[in-house]
Amino acid sequence: MDDRWIDALATVDQWHWLYRERADRIAATLGRWGPGAGALTMLDVGCGPGGTTTELSSYGHITAIDPSTASQRWVTQRLPDARFLLGGVDQLDDLLGDETFDVVSAFNSLYHRSITDPRHAVESLARQVANGGLLMLEEPADQRLFRQQDRVSHTGRRFDIIDLVEPCEAAGLRVVSRRFLHSWAWPAARMIAWRDQRRPPAGDAVASEMASPLLDAVAARLERLEGAAVRRGYSPGRGTGCWVVATRDSPKD
């Protein structure tokens, strides 16, 4: 990921509604399917500047991996006690060997055009999940939503849920949760994508789509309403993101 994009994310990842919603989702996920009480071993792959990594670190001992030296700078500054490894998802075997973790996560990490085989990447992540542990995956959804923000962040693909579910299952994990995220934002994202695809913006400036505090309160309110509907059983048929949680069942005695 471009260092400018990493630095741009670092200006919003402590307050933006997207990160606050993700923190709530992580808490709910670990509360329902987490491997138990006590400090957990956590692996965050493609951690970026560490906004979500900081949240994960509150649950236990965190290992963060990213190929960007800008990410390394931000994470080591924010979390001096964290273990940071410079590398990508295609280097997990070399970086970690047979080491496994209670919780493995990749938040918007597999979409990047440097990932040539996302299915293999998911299977690599799955190998790091300990018995009884969890894999949490979040990626951008729906290729129709490709827009300026995707171009600037070097997006190689947007996903459907099945693109994440199938490699999890092939790697021996059991999927316990799958759904689209931020369905309320889909119409606006589709309109922006249509505009950008029809008349691509000039230049290569970092997109400011996320950095609007004026819209944050409204988006946060809509996200809370969607979350409440999901808890009552609503299953969005589309969204701007995909969310998949899978577990590695412990062997039976």
Salt bridges, closest charged atoms under 4 A:
ASP2 OD1 - ARG4 NE 3.31
ASP2 OD2 - HIS154 NE2 3.98
ASP7 OD1 - ARG73 NH2 3.15
ASP13 OD2 - ARG78 NH1 2.84
GLU21 OE1 - ARG25 NH2 2.68
ASP93 OD2 - ARG127 NH2 3.64
GLU99 OE2 - ARG83 NH1 2.91
GLU123 OE2 - ARG119 NE 3.64
GLU138 OE2 - ARG22 NH2 3.02
GLU138 OE1 - ARG25 NH1 3.01
ASP142 OD2 - ARG144 NH2 2.87
ASP150 OD2 - ARG147 NH1 3.94
ASP150 OD1 - ARG158 NH1 2.63
GLU166 OE1 - ARG119 NH1 3.83
GLU169 OE2 - ARG178 NH2 3.95
ASP196 OD1 - ARG195 NE 2.92
ASP204 OD2 - ARG4 NH2 3.56
ASP204 OD1 - ARG151 NH1 3.57
GLU209 OE2 - ARG147 NH2 2.84
ASP216 OD2 - ARG20 NH1 2.96
GLU223 OE1 - HIS182 ND1 2.84
ASP249 OD1 - ARG174 NH2 2.89
